[in-house]
Amino acid sequence: LPFIQATPTKRAPKKNPSTPSHSLLEMRDKTTWSANDDIAIWDATQYFKKSKAPSKQFTFDLLPTLPRMTADPTFGDIVIVLYSASSYNCDNGLGLSLNLYGVVLVSRYQK
């Protein structure tokens, strides 16, 4: 999705605590997931606040530098879901695989 800059660049991100077990480039080509695969949830709320500096622009290349959340988003939170959809031939016709790459928190629900 180049219009929202969702395809990461080819440069390899530095490993840090917010880097999932698979890079976005590796996940882009993966079609099956194990129940133990690391699905990242990154906190990008700092880039979507009204009071942020105009020079602070969100891009998907920033994901490895964002803080990694340890809890799931809650009802009312606004998130970006990074996923793939692929089809394949199987005995019963056409199969569909939907795989989650990660989640980016954009805004927290506040009462």
GILINGI-V171123 format. One record per pair of residues at least 24 apart in sequence whose C-alpha atoms are under 10 Angstrom apart, sorted by the first residue. I is the first residue (numbers start at 1). J is the second residue. D is the distance in whole Angstrom. If there is no record, write none. Layout:
I;J;D / I;J;D
This chain:
4;59;8 / 4;60;9 / 5;58;10 / 5;59;7 / 5;60;6 / 5;61;8 / 6;59;8 / 6;60;6 / 6;61;8 / 6;82;9 / 7;59;10 / 7;60;8 / 7;61;8 / 8;59;9 / 8;60;6 / 8;61;6 / 8;62;9 / 8;63;9 / 9;60;9 / 9;61;7 / 10;61;10 / 11;61;9 / 12;61;10 / 12;64;10 / 13;61;8 / 13;62;9 / 13;63;9 / 13;64;6 / 13;65;9 / 14;64;7 / 14;65;9 / 15;64;8 / 15;65;9 / 16;64;7 / 16;65;8 / 16;66;10 / 16;67;10 / 16;68;10 / 17;64;8 / 17;65;9 / 17;66;9 / 17;67;8 / 17;68;7 / 18;42;7 / 18;43;10 / 18;63;8 / 18;64;6 / 18;65;7 / 18;66;6 / 18;67;6 / 18;68;5 / 18;69;8 / 19;63;8 / 19;64;5 / 19;65;8 / 19;66;9 / 19;67;9 / 19;68;8 / 20;63;10 / 20;64;8 / 20;68;9 / 20;101;9 / 20;102;9 / 22;101;9 / 23;64;9 / 23;101;9 / 24;60;10 / 24;61;9 / 24;63;9 / 24;64;10 / 24;82;9 / 24;101;7 / 24;102;9 / 26;101;10 / 27;83;9 / 27;84;9 / 27;99;9 / 27;100;9 / 27;101;7 / 27;102;10 / 28;82;10 / 28;83;9 / 28;84;7 / 28;99;10 / 28;101;8 / 29;84;9 / 30;84;9 / 30;86;10 / 30;99;9 / 30;101;10 / 31;84;8 / 31;85;8 / 31;86;7 / 31;87;9 / 31;88;10 / 31;97;7 / 31;98;8 / 31;99;7 / 32;86;10 / 32;97;8 / 32;98;9 / 32;99;7 / 32;100;10 / 33;97;10 / 33;98;10 / 33;99;7 / 33;100;9 / 33;101;10 / 37;101;10 / 38;101;9 / 38;102;9 / 39;100;7 / 39;101;6 / 39;102;5 / 39;103;8 / 40;64;10 / 40;68;7 / 40;69;8 / 40;70;9 / 40;72;10 / 40;82;10 / 40;100;9 / 40;101;7 / 40;102;5 / 40;103;6 / 40;104;8 / 41;66;9 / 41;67;9 / 41;68;6 / 41;69;5 / 41;70;8 / 41;71;8 / 41;72;8 / 41;73;8 / 41;79;9 / 41;80;10 / 41;81;9 / 41;101;9 / 41;102;6 / 41;103;5 / 41;104;6 / 41;105;7 / 42;66;6 / 42;67;6 / 42;68;5 / 42;69;6 / 42;70;9 / 42;79;10 / 42;80;10 / 42;102;8 / 42;103;6 / 42;104;5 / 42;105;6 / 42;106;9 / 43;67;6 / 43;68;6 / 43;69;6 / 43;73;10 / 43;79;9 / 43;103;9 / 43;104;6 / 43;105;5 / 43;106;7 / 43;107;9 / 43;108;10 / 44;68;9 / 44;79;9 / 44;80;10 / 44;103;10 / 44;104;6 / 44;105;6 / 44;106;5 / 44;107;8 / 45;78;10 / 45;79;10 / 45;104;9 / 45;105;6 / 45;106;5 / 45;107;5 / 45;108;8 / 46;105;10 / 46;106;8 / 46;107;9 / 47;106;8 / 47;107;9 / 48;105;10 / 48;106;6 / 48;107;7 / 49;106;9 / 49;107;8 / 60;104;9 / 63;102;10 / 63;104;8 / 66;104;9 / 68;104;9 / 68;105;10 / 69;103;10 / 69;104;9 / 69;105;9 / 72;103;9 / 72;105;10 / 73;103;9 / 73;104;9 / 73;105;7 / 73;107;10 / 73;108;8 / 73;109;10 / 74;108;8 / 74;109;8 / 75;108;9 / 75;109;7 / 76;107;9 / 76;108;7 / 76;109;5 / 76;110;8 / 76;111;10 / 77;105;7 / 77;106;8 / 77;107;6 / 77;108;5 / 77;109;5 / 77;110;9 / 78;104;9 / 78;105;6 / 78;106;5 / 78;107;5 / 78;108;7 / 78;109;8 / 79;103;7 / 79;104;5 / 79;105;4 / 79;106;5 / 79;107;7 / 79;108;9 / 80;104;5 / 80;105;7 / 80;106;7 / 80;107;10 / 81;105;9
